[in-house]
Amino acid sequence: MPSAGHYRYIQLKIAIPLSSVGSVSKNIDVGSLTFFETAVDGSAIKIHLEDRHGQAFSVCFPLSCLNGLVMTLPRMVTAAVQRRYNDPSLRVTYPLAEFQVELGSDLQTRILTLTTPDGFEVSFSLTEQQCRDIGSAETATTESGSSLISVN
């Protein structure tokens, strides 16, 4: 054991410059999503994929990381579409098959669930006032000529 005042320090390279990331990461061109699994305790999701050459691999996300990814994916897709077509007004949209409004367990929050024909589903928590605002929203025309329904 070192005597008082004598310590050994090991310098760890924690921050890596962006230019060197290629040397520590592996780029995989994903070809398809094959299926996913949920951990027995619900703490993680494993996504099974194939690369463009048909080679199978999987990625495991803890629930906290997956939630962050789910919240970021729509922005990522919108940014890619806007860049690809050089049009910042483009949006990725999905047809709505049904919606449902439920009262939350706190008896104050409304839960708005939107579902597409292929089963994609997303839920939002709303106040009673937000529900009223959506119900009474009116269409306006923006400077670019597109229609906008505004709810604050």
C-alpha positions in Angstrom: 0.0 0.0 0.0 1.4 3.4 -0.9 2.4 5.7 1.9 0.4 8.9 2.6 0.9 11.4 -0.2 2.1 8.8 -2.7 -0.6 7.8 -5.3 -0.4 6.2 -8.6 -2.5 7.7 -11.4 -3.4 6.0 -14.6 -4.4 8.3 -17.3 -7.3 7.1 -19.3 -8.1 8.3 -22.8 -11.8 9.0 -22.3 -12.5 11.7 -24.8 -11.7 10.7 -28.4 -11.4 13.3 -31.2 -14.2 12.9 -33.8 -11.6 12.4 -36.5 -10.4 9.2 -34.9 -13.8 7.6 -34.3 -13.4 5.5 -37.4 -10.6 3.7 -35.8 -12.6 2.6 -32.8 -16.0 2.0 -34.4 -17.4 -0.3 -37.0 -19.6 0.9 -39.8 -22.3 -1.6 -40.8 -24.6 -1.0 -43.8 -27.9 -2.4 -42.6 -29.9 -4.2 -45.2 -33.0 -5.1 -43.2 -34.5 -5.4 -39.8 -35.4 -9.1 -39.2 -37.1 -9.1 -35.7 -36.7 -7.9 -32.2 -36.7 -9.4 -28.7 -37.6 -8.0 -25.4 -35.6 -8.9 -22.3 -37.6 -11.1 -19.8 -37.5 -8.3 -17.2 -38.3 -5.6 -19.8 -35.0 -3.8 -19.2 -33.7 -4.0 -22.8 -34.6 -4.7 -26.4 -32.4 -6.7 -28.8 -32.9 -5.8 -32.5 -31.8 -8.4 -35.0 -30.7 -7.1 -38.4 -28.9 -8.2 -41.5 -26.2 -6.2 -43.3 -26.3 -5.7 -47.1 -24.5 -9.0 -47.6 -27.1 -11.0 -45.6 -24.8 -11.3 -42.6 -26.9 -11.4 -39.4 -26.1 -9.3 -36.3 -27.9 -7.8 -33.4 -27.8 -4.7 -31.3 -29.0 -4.6 -27.7 -30.4 -1.3 -26.2 -31.2 -0.7 -22.5 -34.7 0.7 -22.2 -33.4 4.2 -21.3 -31.2 4.3 -24.4 -34.0 2.9 -26.6 -36.4 5.6 -25.4 -33.9 8.3 -26.4 -33.5 6.7 -29.8 -37.3 6.5 -30.4 -37.6 10.2 -29.5 -34.7 11.1 -31.9 -35.6 8.9 -34.9 -38.4 11.1 -36.3 -36.0 14.1 -36.3 -33.3 12.0 -38.0 -35.6 10.8 -40.7 -37.0 14.2 -41.4 -33.5 15.7 -41.6 -32.4 13.0 -44.0 -35.5 13.5 -46.3 -35.1 17.3 -46.3 -31.4 17.0 -47.2 -32.0 14.3 -49.8 -34.6 16.4 -51.7 -33.1 19.8 -50.7 -36.5 20.9 -49.3 -36.7 22.0 -45.7 -40.5 22.0 -45.9 -40.8 18.2 -46.4 -42.2 16.1 -43.6 -42.4 12.3 -43.3 -46.1 11.5 -42.7 -48.1 8.4 -42.1 -51.8 7.8 -42.8 -53.9 7.7 -39.7 -56.1 4.6 -39.3 -57.6 5.5 -35.9 -57.1 7.5 -32.8 -58.2 7.1 -29.2 -58.4 9.5 -26.3 -58.3 7.9 -22.8 -58.3 9.4 -19.3 -55.1 8.8 -17.5 -54.9 7.1 -14.1 -54.5 10.5 -12.4 -58.0 11.5 -13.8 -56.5 14.7 -15.2 -54.2 13.7 -18.1 -55.7 12.7 -21.4 -53.8 10.0 -23.5 -54.0 10.5 -27.2 -53.0 7.4 -29.1 -52.6 7.6 -32.9 -52.4 4.4 -34.9 -51.5 3.8 -38.6 -53.0 1.0 -40.8 -49.8 -1.1 -40.4 -50.0 -0.9 -36.6 -47.5 1.8 -35.8 -48.7 3.5 -32.6 -47.7 6.5 -30.6 -49.2 8.1 -27.5 -49.1 11.6 -26.2 -50.2 12.9 -22.8 -52.4 16.0 -23.0 -54.0 18.4 -20.7 -57.8 18.9 -21.0 -57.1 22.3 -22.5 -54.8 20.8 -25.2 -57.6 18.4 -26.1 -59.9 21.3 -26.5 -57.4 23.3 -28.6 -56.8 20.4 -31.0 -60.6 20.0 -31.4 -61.0 23.6 -32.2 -57.8 24.2 -34.3 -58.3 26.0 -37.5 -56.3 25.8 -40.7 -54.2 28.9 -41.7 -52.1 29.5 -44.7 -48.4 30.2 -44.1 -46.2 32.6 -46.1 -45.0 29.7 -48.3 -48.6 28.9 -49.2 -48.9 25.7 -47.2 -51.7 25.1 -44.8 -50.9 25.0 -41.1 -53.1 24.0 -38.2 -51.8 25.8 -35.2 -52.3 24.8 -31.6 -50.2 26.5 -28.9 
